[in-house]
Amino acid sequence: MYQLKVKEAADFIQTQINTEPTVGLILGSGLGVLADEITNPTTIVYGDIPHFPESTVSGHKGQLVIGELEGRQVIAMQGRFHYYEGYTMQQVTFPVRVMKELGVETLFVTNAAGGINEAFEPGNLMIITDHINNMGDSPLIGPNDEKMGPRFPDMSEAYDRALIDHAKQSAERLNLKVQQGVYVGNTGPAYETGAEIRMLRTLGGDAVGMSTVPEVMVANHAGLRVLGISCISNMAAGILDQPLTHDEVIETTAQVREDFLNFVKEALMTLPA
């Protein structure tokens, strides 16, 4: 049944486009501006796509944009779905399955995250080298369809090492300082306490957010290569001794818009086959 829903959604999207996207882009809070750079775009509102959830979070437009970006055929999500919105893990990751069905081979996943590493600063961009699933759930729980991926997928290289190196080289060409680190996925929607941040730092986390991990797990299960980029939108609780707000997240991502756009576009333009 799930596979059928994936196919129905993909079939609908194919009736609306005349291109075959090979790169998927998931754009997090305040980062959807990248989709505005896509040329010859076809825009499809999530609510028009069979079985697609709808985004309910401020800063997420809730639509697909399909077209060309830096010479690549891409499909971009302007806004994602979150576990804390009340969706199941399978609903949260449904678009990744649809991208795979459409022929996507590489997934760029982005997010706004809180900085745990005290060497970070708000506005830094961080290449995700690994993640910690602290959500207490997995999108792969339940019956496994071998046509969609193996029962026990390998996660030892959840973020493609060649793509990490490629992203570092892209940043160097732009003379852009980027961080690297481990992203921790929490359920949200509350921001973490200071004690929780100290715990996550002890566990090896460098940044924390409420997304990304489920999508990356499914992408690996489906055989997609993944590059992850976090925008450090604020320092996590207990570091700067100030309250955290979603408005601050959107404000910071707006301030680093140009660096983010240039970085992702450079990585995309020079993406190895």
C-alpha positions in Angstrom: 0.0 0.0 0.0 2.8 2.5 0.9 4.7 1.7 -2.3 1.5 2.3 -4.2 1.0 5.7 -2.6 4.6 6.6 -3.5 4.0 5.6 -7.1 0.7 7.5 -7.3 2.4 10.7 -6.0 5.3 10.3 -8.4 3.0 9.6 -11.3 1.1 12.8 -10.6 4.3 14.9 -10.4 5.5 13.4 -13.7 2.3 14.6 -15.4 3.2 18.2 -14.4 6.8 18.3 -15.5 8.9 17.6 -18.6 12.2 17.0 -16.9 13.8 14.1 -15.0 15.3 15.4 -11.8 18.5 13.7 -10.5 19.2 15.9 -7.5 16.7 16.4 -4.6 16.9 19.4 -2.3 15.2 19.6 1.1 15.2 23.2 2.2 14.8 23.9 6.0 13.5 26.9 8.0 14.4 30.1 6.2 16.4 28.3 3.5 13.7 27.9 0.9 15.1 30.9 -1.0 17.3 28.5 -2.9 14.3 27.3 -4.8 13.7 30.8 -6.1 16.9 30.4 -8.1 15.6 27.5 -10.1 15.1 28.3 -13.8 12.1 27.2 -15.9 10.4 26.1 -12.7 7.3 24.1 -12.2 5.7 24.7 -8.8 3.4 22.1 -7.2 1.7 22.8 -3.9 1.9 19.9 -1.5 -1.8 19.8 -1.1 -2.3 19.0 -4.8 -0.1 15.9 -4.7 -1.8 12.6 -3.8 -0.9 11.4 -0.3 1.5 14.3 0.4 1.3 15.9 3.9 1.1 19.7 4.2 3.7 21.8 5.9 2.4 23.8 8.9 5.5 25.6 10.1 6.3 29.3 9.6 9.2 29.7 7.1 8.1 26.7 5.1 6.2 27.5 1.9 4.9 24.0 1.4 5.6 23.3 -2.3 7.8 21.5 -4.7 9.8 23.4 -7.3 11.2 21.4 -10.2 13.5 22.7 -12.9 17.2 23.5 -13.5 19.7 24.9 -11.1 23.4 25.3 -12.0 23.0 22.9 -15.0 21.4 20.2 -12.9 17.8 19.0 -13.1 16.5 19.3 -9.5 13.4 18.9 -7.4 13.3 21.1 -4.3 11.1 21.0 -1.3 10.3 24.5 -0.1 9.5 23.3 3.4 9.6 19.9 5.0 7.5 17.9 7.4 8.4 17.3 11.0 7.6 14.5 13.5 6.4 17.2 16.0 3.7 18.3 13.6 1.9 15.0 14.4 3.0 13.2 11.3 4.2 9.6 11.4 7.9 8.9 10.5 6.6 7.4 7.2 4.7 10.6 6.3 7.7 12.8 7.3 9.9 10.8 4.9 7.3 10.2 2.1 8.8 12.9 -0.2 12.2 11.1 -0.1 10.6 8.0 -1.4 8.8 10.0 -4.1 12.1 11.6 -5.2 13.7 8.1 -5.5 10.7 7.0 -7.6 11.2 10.0 -9.9 14.9 9.1 -10.5 16.7 11.2 -7.9 20.2 9.9 -7.1 21.6 12.5 -4.8 19.9 14.3 -2.0 21.0 17.7 -0.5 19.4 18.1 2.9 19.5 21.4 4.7 18.3 22.7 8.1 18.5 25.4 10.6 20.2 24.1 13.8 21.2 25.2 17.2 24.9 25.3 17.9 26.2 22.9 20.6 29.9 23.2 19.8 31.0 26.3 21.6 33.5 27.1 18.8 30.5 27.8 16.5 28.8 31.1 16.0 25.3 32.0 14.8 25.4 32.3 11.0 28.0 29.5 10.5 27.4 26.9 7.9 28.2 23.3 9.0 28.7 20.3 6.7 27.1 17.4 8.5 29.6 14.5 8.9 27.3 12.2 10.9 24.2 12.3 13.0 22.7 11.0 16.3 19.1 9.8 16.2 17.7 11.1 19.5 14.1 10.9 18.4 13.3 7.6 19.9 11.7 6.4 16.6 12.7 5.3 13.1 11.0 5.6 9.7 12.2 2.1 9.0 10.2 0.4 11.8 7.5 -1.9 10.4 7.3 -4.3 7.5 10.1 -3.9 5.0 9.6 -3.9 1.3 12.9 -5.2 -0.2 12.1 -3.3 -3.5 12.5 -0.1 -1.5 15.6 -1.1 0.4 17.2 -3.7 2.7 15.8 -4.8 6.0 19.0 -3.7 7.8 20.5 -0.8 5.9 24.1 0.3 6.6 24.4 3.7 8.2 28.2 3.8 8.5 28.4 6.4 5.8 25.0 8.1 6.1 26.5 11.3 4.7 28.5 10.4 1.6 32.2 11.0 2.3 33.0 11.9 -1.3 30.3 14.5 -1.1 31.6 15.9 2.2 35.0 16.3 0.6 33.4 17.9 -2.4 31.5 20.4 -0.3 34.7 21.3 1.6 36.5 22.0 -1.7 33.5 24.0 -2.9 33.7 26.2 0.2 37.5 26.7 -0.3 36.9 27.9 -3.9 34.5 30.5 -2.5 36.9 31.4 0.4 34.0 30.5 2.7 34.7 29.3 6.2 32.5 26.3 7.0 32.3 24.1 10.0 31.9 20.3 10.2 30.2 18.3 12.8 27.6 15.8 14.1 23.9 16.8 13.9 21.6 15.6 16.7 18.0 15.0 15.8 15.5 15.6 18.6 11.7 15.4 18.2 10.9 19.0 19.4 8.9 21.1 19.3 10.3 22.5 22.5 13.8 23.8 22.4 16.3 21.8 24.6 17.1 22.6 28.2 20.6 23.7 29.1 21.1 20.3 30.8 20.0 18.5 27.7 22.5 20.5 25.6 25.3 19.6 28.0 24.3 15.9 27.7 24.3 16.1 23.9 27.7 17.8 23.8 29.0 14.9 26.0 27.6 12.4 23.5 29.5 14.1 20.7 26.9 16.4 19.1 27.9 19.7 17.5 24.5 21.0 16.4 20.9 20.1 17.2 17.6 20.3 15.4 14.2 18.7 14.9 14.5 17.3 11.4 16.8 15.7 8.8 17.7 12.4 10.6 14.5 10.5 9.4 15.0 11.8 5.8 18.6 10.8 5.8 17.8 7.3 7.1 15.3 6.7 4.4 17.6 8.2 1.7 20.3 5.7 2.8 17.7 2.9 2.8 16.7 3.8 -0.7 20.3 4.0 -2.0 20.6 7.8 -2.4 23.9 9.7 -1.8 23.4 12.4 0.9 25.0 15.8 1.5 23.9 17.6 4.7 24.3 21.3 5.5 23.2 23.0 8.7 22.9 26.7 9.1 23.7 27.4 12.8 20.9 29.8 13.4 21.5 30.3 17.2 23.6 28.9 20.0 21.7 26.2 21.9 20.3 26.7 25.4 22.7 27.5 28.2 25.5 28.8 26.1 24.6 32.5 25.6 22.0 32.7 28.4 19.2 34.1 26.3 15.8 32.8 25.3 15.4 30.9 22.0 12.7 31.8 19.4 11.8 30.7 15.9 11.9 34.3 14.8 15.6 34.3 15.7 16.1 31.2 13.5 14.4 32.9 10.5 16.3 36.2 11.1 19.7 34.5 11.2 19.1 32.3 8.1 18.1 35.5 6.2 21.5 37.1 7.2 23.5 34.3 5.8 21.3 33.9 2.7 24.0 34.9 0.2 26.7 32.5 1.6 24.2 29.7 1.8 23.0 30.2 -1.8 26.6 30.5 -3.2 27.8 27.4 -1.2 25.0 25.1 -2.3 25.0 26.4 -5.9 28.8 25.9 -6.2 28.5 22.4 -4.7 25.7 21.6 -7.2 27.4 23.1 -10.2 30.6 21.1 -9.7 28.9 17.9 -8.4 30.9 14.9 -9.5 29.0 12.3 -11.6 
